[in-house]
């Protein structure tokens, strides 16, 4: 099956969903362990950024393309929703924010360069972390009093997680693109 036919793209989308779910679950498992919680990287975010960097602007302009970035955002949102306590709407909004953040940098720069991978992964991880703290802060009964404290009182573990995710980006993003079935999603487009 050629990667450009309809079946190949569907299989690629499903494989992205499978790998994203496993990576999100692995990140959650590491975050739940006391010894690893302060150093748990966001592996699903690295997969998302790696694939989104490969999807070109010409692909986004195609009228018949249905599984491009929209499918990627839906797959990542479904993967995170399956292992998260957050609702689907805030998760979807967070992934769309990451996509727009990377798209902003992508306008004039090659986002697949190692230094830019570091910066974009760190910024996206920090943005998602802030977004999750805001959403979780809004769910509290005393939301007006605790919202500012929730957003700006990151513990040292949160910063270590952001830094480790950024540091692993140049190494793990090419590995994420080489996962079985993931190449069907972005190759030959």
N, C-alpha and C positions, 0 to 999 in steps of 0.2 A: 504494500500500500504506500503510495507516495505521500509525503507529508503535506502536500498542497491540496489534496482532495478533501472532500467534506468529512469522510470518516476519520481520516488522520487528524484533522483539527479537533474533532469531537473526542477522540482518544487522548489527544494532547491536553485538552481542557480537563478531562477526567483525571489524568495523571498529575496535572498541576494541583487539582483538588486533593488527591490522595497524598502527595508529598507535602502540601501545605498543612494538611491536617496532622500528619506525623510530626512535622517540624514545630507546629504550634503546641502540640501535646508534649513534645520533648522539652520545649522552652518552659511550659507550665510545670512539668515534672521537676526540672532543675530549680525553678522558682519556689517550689513547695519544700525542697530539702533545705534545712537550716544551714548546712555547710556551703551549699551552692547558691542559695537565694540571692546573695549580694552580687554574684558574678554571672547570673543567668542572662545570656544574650538572647535577642529576639531573632531566632533563626527563620521564622516565617517572613519577617520583614526583609531579610537578606534575599530570600527566594523571590519575593515580590519585586524588589528593586532590580535584581538581576534580569528577570524576564521583561519587566517594563522598559529597561534600558535597551533591550534588543528589539522591541517593537518600534518600528520607525514611524516617522511622521507621514510618509506616503501611505502606510497601512491605515492610519487613522483617517485619511481622506477618502478611502475607498467606501463607496456606498453599500456594497454588498457584504462588507466584512462585519460579522456579528460576534466573533469570539475574540476580538482584539483585547483592548484594555478593559472593556466592559466585562468580558468573561473573566479576565484576570481579577478584577475587583470583586466580582461576585464569588469567585472561587475562594479568594482569601477571606472574604467576609464570612462565607459559610464555614470555612475551616476554623476560623477564630471563634465563631459563634458556637461551634460544636464543643469547644473546650473552655469557654469563658462564661462568666456569670453576667456579662453585659448583654443588653438586648441587641437585636440585629441592626436597628437603625443607627445607634451610635457607632457600632463597629463599621458599618458601611460608610458612614461619614468620615471616620478616621482613615480608612483606606483611600477614599477619594481625596482626602487632604494630602496624604502621602503621594498619591499620583500627581496632584497639582504641584506639590513641592518639587518633585523630581522634574516635572515638565517645565517648571520655571527655570531650573538650572540647565535643562536640555536645550533651551532656545539657542544659545550661542556656544555651548561647550560640549565636549565629548564626555558624557557621564560615565563612560566605561573606563576611564583612566583611574589608576589606583588612588591618587590623592583625592580626586572628586568622589570616588566611592566612599572613602573615609568620611568626608564632610557631609555628603548626602545621607549616608547611613546614620551617622551621629545625629544630624539634625532631624531626620525622620523619626528616629527612635525617641529623641527628646520630645518631639511634637506629639507622637502617639502617647507617650507617658503622661504628658500634661493633659492631653485630651481625656485619657482614661481617668485621671484624678479629678478632672472637672465633672465628668459624667458620674463617677461614683460619689463625688461631693454633692451633686444635685439630688442624689437618692436619699441623703440623710435627712432626718426630721428637722434638724437645726441648720438647714442649708445656708441661710444668709450669714450666719455667724462663722461657720466653719469653711466656707468656700475658699476664701483667701488663704487660710491656714493650710488647707488641703493642697492647693496648687503650689504654694511656695515653700512647703516644708518637706522637701525630698530628703530622705535619709541618705546616708553614704552609699547604701546598696544600690539605690536608683542611679546614682551617678556612675558607679562602677559598671552597672549593666549597660548604660549608654556608651561608655567608653570602650567596653569590651566588644559590643556589637559593631561599633565603628572600626575598631582595630581588626576584627575578623572579616570585615567586608572584602578587602582585596583578595583574601585567601578563599573564603567560603562562597562568594558569588560565582566565580567560575566553576566551582564544584557543583553548585546548585544547578547551573545550566547543563551540566553533564549527567544529571540524574536520569535514570531510565524513563523514557516517555516524555520528558519535559521538552526535549528538542523538537518533538512533533508540533509543539505549540507555536514556536517562533521561527523555525527554519523554513526556508523556501517561500517566504511571504514577500 
